[in-house]
Amino acid sequence: MSVRIAAFLVCLGLCLSGSAVWAQGCPQADGISRVNAITECLVIQTTKKTAVAEPAGNKTRNLLVYLHGDSSRGGLYDRHFKHFQAFASQDTVFVGMIRPGYADSKKNASTGDKLGGGDNYTAHNVDAVANALQALKTKYGAGRVVVVGYSGGAATAGVILGRHPELIDRAVLIACPCDLNIRRQAWSKNIVRRSISPHEVADKVFKTAQVTAITGKADVNTSPEQVTGYMATLKEHGVRARYMEVPKATHDAGILGTKLLQDVVAAYLRK
């Protein structure tokens, strides 16, 4: 058997295997612990008050969703959810979402491929998260979708803002690599560029959206210049966008869990 034929058979097997998986759909999707993202089945952690009902009853005002970053010490990709659970109320549902290919601290894994992390904001992965947001918005009859993203989660939210502009009403982008051209300057020229960059679709964001970007001045991972140009473009296109730079804050400390961030999110949840 030639190497070419062998390679073809391997690819065929992978394709058939993937088809078999998707023929099963997302049977565990209940909108509480898992959500059907059409092309993927994503793990979620939901916090809501008993008074919050699906559209058959009272509609909820806000759907608040948190998207984690690309890497995590110890693999605790749900470690930041605790900072937002207190926002759950009679008119706000909070959902911490595990992005495609990642798992939470209890090893509950979303389907898909994280592609090694750091360059996984592909059309497939971004659209899967967008599909999940739409499914949750419909389930809870949410009038407003507020997304908080950190690092890679912020980049994912930024791409959704431009690629699916009707979906997110308000976004908080923490330590966002929103201009991947700047981020890629340190990469080898031989590395394949897979991701969509938020700055590439910034002109598609609806003027009705509101976006706040927060970056630490001491962040050497996603430095301030990776987001400032993106925010300027949003403003040029009439989007209500503001940039906040936090002195001494790094990529991992100084923003999450602070009163500053809590106040920004709280303001976006109010009428």
N, C-alpha and C positions, 0 to 999 in steps of 0.2 A: 504494500500500500504506500503510495507516494505521500510525502509530507503535506502537500497541498490538499489531497483528499482527506487525510486525517484531520487537518485543521478545519475543513468544511464540516465534517461529521461532528466535531466537538462543538462548533458554533451552532449547528442544527440542534444538537442535544440541549444546549443552553437555551435556545429559543423556545423549544418545545416545553422545557421545564418551566420557563417563565410563563408561558401560556397556560400551563396547568395550574400554576399558582393563582394567576389572575382569573381563571375560570371559577375559582372558589370565592372570589370577591373578598369582602371584609365582614365575615359573619359575626364577629364580636363587636362590631360597631354599634355603640349605644349612645354616642354623643357624650358619654360620661368618662369612660376609660379608654375608648378607642373611637376614631372617627374615620369614615370611609372617604378617602381622598381621591377616589376613582382609580387612579393608577397606582396608589399605594394605600396602605392601612397604617394610620399613624396613632401612636400612643399619646394619650392626653391625661392630665390630672385636673379634675373639675372641682371648683369650690363654688357653691351657690346656697342661698337661703331657701328654705322650703316654700316660701311664698312665690319664688320665681317659677313660672310655668311655661310650657310650650305654647305655640300659637293658638292651640285650642282653647286656652285660658287667657290670662293676661300676658301681653307682650312685655318683654324686658327692654329697658332703655339702652343698656350698654352690654356689649360683649367685649371683655378685656382679655387679650391673649398675649402671653409672653413667649418669645422665641429665643432659645439659648444660643450660645456661641459654638464655634467649631471644635474647640478642644476643652478638656476639663481634667484637672488633677483627680485621679481616682475614678474617672468616668462618671462623676456625679452631675449629669446634665440637667437634673431637676433641682439642683442645689439653690437656685435663685428664686424658685417658685414661692418660697416662704415670704419674700418681700412684698408680694402682691396679693396674697390670699385674703388679707384683711380688707381689701377693697370690695369683696363680695358682699352684696346687700340685697335688699328686696328688689332692686331694679338693676343690679349688675351681676353678671356671671363672670367668674374668672376661670380661664383655662390656661394651664401650662402645657405647651405642645412640644413633643419630642419630634424633631425633624427627621426626614428620611435617612435611614441607615444608622440612626443612633438609638441608644437605650437609656432608660432611667436607672436610678440607683437600685431598683429591685430586679433589674435585668429584663424588664418588659421592653421589647424592642419594636420600633417602627420598621416596617419593611422598606426596602430600597437600599441605595448605596451612597454612603457619605463621601466616597471617592478620596479617602485618605484625610479629609478635612482640609479646610483652608482654600479650596477652589471648587466648591460644590454648589454654587448658585446657578446651576444649569437650568435650562427651560423646564426640563422634566421635574427637577426637585422643587423649583419655585412654584410651578403650576400645581404640584401636589399639595403644597402648603396652602396655596390660594383656594384650591378645591375644598380643603378641609375647613378653611375659614368660612367659605360660602355655606357648607353643610351645617356648621354650627350657628351661623347667622340665621339660617332658615329654621333650624330646630328651636331656637329660643325666640324667634321673632324679633331679633335685636334691631333697634332703630339706629344704633351707632356701633361701629366696630373700631375699637382702639387697640392698636398693636404696639407693644414694647419689645424692641429687639436689642440684643446685646451682641456686639462684634459680628460674627457671621450671621446671627439671627437678625441683626440690624440691616445687613446687606440684603438678606432675603426679603425683609419688609420693604426696603428701598426699591428693589426690583418689582415687587408686587404693586407698589404704588404707581409705577409707570406702565407695567405690563397688564395689570388688572385695575385700572384707575377708579372703577366704580365700587371697589370692595372695601378699602380702608378709608375711614373718615379722618382719623387722627393717629399719628405715629410718633413714638419717642424712640430715637435711634441713638443707642449708647455705644460709644467707641466704634463707630461705623467705618469700615473700609469702603466708603461710598464711591471712591474713584480708584478702580483697580489698576488704571494705568500707572498711577503713582506707586501703588503697592508692588506692582510687577517689575519695577525698575531694578530691584535687587535680585530678581529671579534669573535663572539661567535662560538663555535664548532658546534652548532646546525643549523647555517645558511647554507642554500643550496647554493653551489657554482655554479652559472649558466654560468658565462662568460668564454670566451677563453682569455687567457692572451697573449699579444704580444710576451713575451719571449718564450712561448711554440712553436711558429712557426717562431722564428727568423732565424733558419737554412734553412728556405724555401725561404727567400727573395733573389731576383735575385741580382747578383753582379753588374748589370748595374744600380741598384737603388742608389740614393743619399739621405741620411737622416741626418737631423740636429735636435738635441733635445736641447731644452732650458728650464731650470728650475731655479727658484729663490732659492738662498741659504737659504732664510728665509721662504720657503714654508713648512708649517707643515702639509698640506693636502696631497700633492703628493711630498714627500721629495725626494731630489736628488738620494738617493740610490734606489728608485723605478725605475730609468731609466738607471743608470750608468752600471749595469750588462748587461742589454739588449743591450746597445750600444757596449759594449765590445764584446758580442757574434756576433753582426753584423760585426764588424771589423775582428774577427777571421775567418769569412766566406767570407771575401773579399769584403764586402760592403763598399762603401765610406760613412762612418758615423763619425760624429763629435758631441761632447757634449759641450754645453756652459752653464756655471753656472753664474747667474747674482747676484752680491752682493746686499743684502738688499731687493731684489725683493721677494714678497710673492706670494701666489697662485692667488690672485685677482689683484695685482698691481705690476707694474715694468717691464712688458714685452710687453703686448699688447699695441699697439699705439706708441711704442718706435722706434727710428731710427735704433737701433740694429735689431729688427725684420724686419723692412721695408727693410733694406739692405740685409738680408738673403733671403727674398722672391724675391727681385728684381734680385739678383744674379741667383736664380734658374729659373727665367723667361727669362734670356738672353740666346743667342745662346752659 
